[in-house]
């Protein structure tokens, strides 16, 4: 830098180009801002005209138009109300005011304003939408019949189809309009929204790209793209998309502000949900549903139920969430009424023509049959969608339980071991189902290790009962005896002694048959002597005789075809009858055999 020879700045500025000076002197016109969709710039021009006293009727209309398109419906409403103070005001302004009321959620006021307006296509469209908001089906059909085959009316009809979840019907209308009017690029956004609702996120992206090529700064289009990324990838990818547009818009741009605020919370996994969602209830329909989901994920079932109890479901998402809330509360409170309501909601969604072949629809039918305990039917539906949920812990949790109930223990074990969530892995339902899989799959040691990792509680006691009984049924007597031994020490119930005694005799029988190692003799004696029962010493003496006799038979290399019969003759102890009797006695007692 110290050796610079050439000056960085010319001492005399170059002469100004005449065309450049003309552009600087030229004041931008209102039409320029409108065509560029720069409504903030247009409002600046109009407010300047108002300040210098040029606020005629046309200027007021343009100011209302620009504020409306900027999303400032309140200011537009106030402008139209002031215009209507003039007795000579065009009655059409009543319809414009009704549109403002509609977007502000003031449907009663919108209806009154629309009725004061002149009879025209705009009035019919506005009243058509208001009838949908009022759930007045008869009135809706009346205005539906007045719709004509013009673009504005057909777009209104398509939007009602969209709001009523008839997405394919809406797509058909939009595509027909696009075939005749290729220049109406914004309709691609509406088509993309329909495909998004149908869970065709990749198709939605392709259609949306057509519009974004021409208008890359469209907030609605960018928001939809972010939502697609959220479904296809993750929240971080979606948030990155929204940040690109959030950095460009000015602070005065309030359009879709609530929508962006809502979606940011969703993309961040619920961070800030309690601050954002309550203020958006009944403003954005999804806000209530997402707040319910937030409460469910945080185990606040009562808050979730209170949010949904007065909701009359009208969309599949609302029906599904009502079902989930009732199912969760029903399981928590062991309420058959709530479980029955949940089952009915799931059946309504899964059996509907529009949802039966969708992923949520099949999940609903699986949930319905799960509550009805028809697990073979559950697996039919879960098998059809498992490819979409390979690494989904919630899906695998339910899928694994259904496999256990259907007796497919090897598959169930593999599915349950895929679960990564520590919350799920610490639940008793998970531990009990996995333990049952281990026992049936001849891995009782792993089931016993599950118990050893648990802290002492009612759930660990239940798991012990499962291990004791299921291992007994599967002839895995060593771990059955260990479990009965711990149960007996925790609760001196004579049933546990009988179970332990039968299991110990079962071990002895397996040692004699060569199915168990001789080192288990020591385990039997130790387990038996943990009980202060007069039968213990008698059984221990017999075990010692058997052990000595077995050693003698082994040393003499005696070929015994029926070892139990031989030992019965030599010791006088009826091993076969005892084993059978103990097993029957355990099953006769009130020991539960959990699923």
Secondary structure in CASP SS format (residue, H / E / C, confidence):
PFRMAT SS
TARGET T0000
AUTHOR 0000-0000-0000
METHOD secondary structure of the structure
MODEL  1
X C 1.00
X C 1.00
X C 1.00
X C 1.00
X C 1.00
X C 1.00
X C 1.00
X C 1.00
X C 1.00
X C 1.00
X C 1.00
X C 1.00
X C 1.00
X C 1.00
X C 1.00
X C 1.00
X C 1.00
X H 1.00
X H 1.00
X H 1.00
X H 1.00
X H 1.00
X H 1.00
X H 1.00
X H 1.00
X C 1.00
X C 1.00
X C 1.00
X C 1.00
X H 1.00
X H 1.00
X H 1.00
X H 1.00
X H 1.00
X H 1.00
X C 1.00
X C 1.00
X C 1.00
X H 1.00
X H 1.00
X H 1.00
X H 1.00
X H 1.00
X H 1.00
X H 1.00
X H 1.00
X H 1.00
X H 1.00
X H 1.00
X H 1.00
X H 1.00
X C 1.00
X C 1.00
X C 1.00
X C 1.00
X C 1.00
X H 1.00
X H 1.00
X H 1.00
X H 1.00
X H 1.00
X H 1.00
X H 1.00
X H 1.00
X H 1.00
X H 1.00
X H 1.00
X H 1.00
X H 1.00
X C 1.00
X C 1.00
X C 1.00
X H 1.00
X H 1.00
X H 1.00
X H 1.00
X H 1.00
X H 1.00
X H 1.00
X H 1.00
X H 1.00
X H 1.00
X H 1.00
X C 1.00
X C 1.00
X C 1.00
X C 1.00
X C 1.00
X C 1.00
X C 1.00
X C 1.00
X H 1.00
X H 1.00
X H 1.00
X H 1.00
X H 1.00
X H 1.00
X H 1.00
X H 1.00
X H 1.00
X H 1.00
X H 1.00
X H 1.00
X C 1.00
X C 1.00
X C 1.00
X H 1.00
X H 1.00
X H 1.00
X H 1.00
X H 1.00
X H 1.00
X H 1.00
X H 1.00
X H 1.00
X H 1.00
X C 1.00
X C 1.00
X C 1.00
X C 1.00
X H 1.00
X H 1.00
X H 1.00
X H 1.00
X H 1.00
X H 1.00
X H 1.00
X H 1.00
X H 1.00
X H 1.00
X H 1.00
X H 1.00
X H 1.00
X C 1.00
X C 1.00
X C 1.00
X H 1.00
X H 1.00
X H 1.00
X H 1.00
X H 1.00
X H 1.00
X H 1.00
X H 1.00
X H 1.00
X C 1.00
X C 1.00
X C 1.00
X C 1.00
X C 1.00
X H 1.00
X H 1.00
X H 1.00
X H 1.00
X H 1.00
X H 1.00
X H 1.00
X H 1.00
X H 1.00
X H 1.00
X H 1.00
X H 1.00
X H 1.00
X C 1.00
X C 1.00
X C 1.00
X H 1.00
X H 1.00
X H 1.00
X H 1.00
X H 1.00
X H 1.00
X H 1.00
X H 1.00
X H 1.00
X H 1.00
X H 1.00
X H 1.00
X H 1.00
X H 1.00
X C 1.00
X C 1.00
X C 1.00
X C 1.00
X C 1.00
X C 1.00
X H 1.00
X H 1.00
X H 1.00
X H 1.00
X H 1.00
X H 1.00
X H 1.00
X H 1.00
X H 1.00
X H 1.00
X H 1.00
X C 1.00
X C 1.00
X C 1.00
X H 1.00
X H 1.00
X H 1.00
X H 1.00
X H 1.00
X H 1.00
X H 1.00
X H 1.00
X H 1.00
X H 1.00
X H 1.00
X H 1.00
X H 1.00
X H 1.00
X C 1.00
X C 1.00
X C 1.00
X C 1.00
X H 1.00
X H 1.00
X H 1.00
X H 1.00
X H 1.00
X H 1.00
X H 1.00
X H 1.00
X H 1.00
X H 1.00
X H 1.00
X H 1.00
X H 1.00
X H 1.00
X C 1.00
X C 1.00
X H 1.00
X H 1.00
X H 1.00
X H 1.00
X H 1.00
X H 1.00
X H 1.00
X H 1.00
X H 1.00
X H 1.00
X H 1.00
X H 1.00
X C 1.00
X C 1.00
X C 1.00
X C 1.00
X C 1.00
X C 1.00
X C 1.00
X C 1.00
X C 1.00
X C 1.00
X H 1.00
X H 1.00
X H 1.00
X H 1.00
X H 1.00
X H 1.00
X H 1.00
X H 1.00
X H 1.00
X H 1.00
X H 1.00
X C 1.00
X C 1.00
X C 1.00
X C 1.00
X C 1.00
X H 1.00
X H 1.00
X H 1.00
X H 1.00
X H 1.00
X H 1.00
X H 1.00
X H 1.00
X C 1.00
X C 1.00
X C 1.00
X C 1.00
X H 1.00
X H 1.00
X H 1.00
X H 1.00
X H 1.00
X H 1.00
X H 1.00
X H 1.00
X H 1.00
X H 1.00
X H 1.00
X H 1.00
X H 1.00
X C 1.00
X C 1.00
X C 1.00
X H 1.00
X H 1.00
X H 1.00
X H 1.00
X H 1.00
X H 1.00
X H 1.00
X H 1.00
X C 1.00
X C 1.00
X C 1.00
X C 1.00
X C 1.00
X C 1.00
X C 1.00
X H 1.00
X H 1.00
X H 1.00
X H 1.00
X H 1.00
X H 1.00
X H 1.00
X H 1.00
X H 1.00
X H 1.00
X H 1.00
X H 1.00
X H 1.00
X H 1.00
X H 1.00
X H 1.00
X H 1.00
X H 1.00
X C 1.00
X C 1.00
X H 1.00
X H 1.00
X H 1.00
X H 1.00
X H 1.00
X H 1.00
X H 1.00
X H 1.00
X H 1.00
X H 1.00
X H 1.00
X H 1.00
X H 1.00
X H 1.00
X H 1.00
X H 1.00
X C 1.00
X C 1.00
X C 1.00
X C 1.00
X C 1.00
X C 1.00
X C 1.00
X H 1.00
X H 1.00
X H 1.00
X H 1.00
X H 1.00
X H 1.00
X H 1.00
X H 1.00
X H 1.00
X H 1.00
X H 1.00
X H 1.00
X H 1.00
X C 1.00
X C 1.00
X C 1.00
X H 1.00
X H 1.00
X H 1.00
X H 1.00
X H 1.00
X H 1.00
X H 1.00
X H 1.00
X H 1.00
X H 1.00
X H 1.00
X H 1.00
X H 1.00
X H 1.00
X C 1.00
X C 1.00
X C 1.00
X C 1.00
X H 1.00
X H 1.00
X H 1.00
X H 1.00
X H 1.00
X H 1.00
X H 1.00
X H 1.00
X H 1.00
X H 1.00
X H 1.00
X H 1.00
X H 1.00
X C 1.00
X C 1.00
X C 1.00
X H 1.00
X H 1.00
X H 1.00
X H 1.00
X H 1.00
X H 1.00
X H 1.00
X H 1.00
X H 1.00
X C 1.00
X C 1.00
X C 1.00
X C 1.00
X H 1.00
X H 1.00
X H 1.00
X H 1.00
X C 1.00
X C 1.00
X H 1.00
X H 1.00
X H 1.00
X H 1.00
X H 1.00
X H 1.00
X H 1.00
X H 1.00
X H 1.00
X H 1.00
X H 1.00
X H 1.00
X H 1.00
X C 1.00
X C 1.00
X C 1.00
X H 1.00
X H 1.00
X H 1.00
X H 1.00
X H 1.00
X H 1.00
X H 1.00
X H 1.00
X H 1.00
X C 1.00
X C 1.00
X C 1.00
X C 1.00
X C 1.00
X H 1.00
X H 1.00
X H 1.00
X H 1.00
X H 1.00
X H 1.00
X H 1.00
X H 1.00
X H 1.00
X H 1.00
X H 1.00
X H 1.00
X H 1.00
X H 1.00
X H 1.00
X H 1.00
X C 1.00
X C 1.00
X C 1.00
X H 1.00
X H 1.00
X H 1.00
X H 1.00
X H 1.00
X H 1.00
X H 1.00
X H 1.00
X H 1.00
X H 1.00
X H 1.00
X H 1.00
X H 1.00
X H 1.00
X C 1.00
X C 1.00
X C 1.00
X H 1.00
X H 1.00
X H 1.00
X H 1.00
X H 1.00
X H 1.00
X H 1.00
X H 1.00
X H 1.00
X H 1.00
X H 1.00
X H 1.00
X H 1.00
X H 1.00
X H 1.00
X H 1.00
X H 1.00
X H 1.00
X H 1.00
X C 1.00
X C 1.00
X C 1.00
X C 1.00
X C 1.00
X C 1.00
X C 1.00
X H 1.00
X H 1.00
X H 1.00
X H 1.00
X H 1.00
X H 1.00
X H 1.00
X H 1.00
X H 1.00
X C 1.00
X C 1.00
X C 1.00
X C 1.00
X C 1.00
X C 1.00
X H 1.00
X H 1.00
X H 1.00
X H 1.00
X H 1.00
X H 1.00
X H 1.00
X H 1.00
X H 1.00
X H 1.00
X H 1.00
X H 1.00
X H 1.00
X H 1.00
X H 1.00
X H 1.00
X H 1.00
X H 1.00
X H 1.00
X H 1.00
X H 1.00
X C 1.00
X C 1.00
X C 1.00
X C 1.00
X C 1.00
X C 1.00
X C 1.00
X H 1.00
X H 1.00
X H 1.00
X H 1.00
X H 1.00
X H 1.00
X H 1.00
X H 1.00
X H 1.00
X C 1.00
X C 1.00
X C 1.00
X H 1.00
X H 1.00
X H 1.00
X H 1.00
X H 1.00
X H 1.00
X H 1.00
X H 1.00
X H 1.00
X H 1.00
X H 1.00
X H 1.00
X H 1.00
X H 1.00
X C 1.00
X C 1.00
X C 1.00
X C 1.00
X C 1.00
X C 1.00
X C 1.00
END
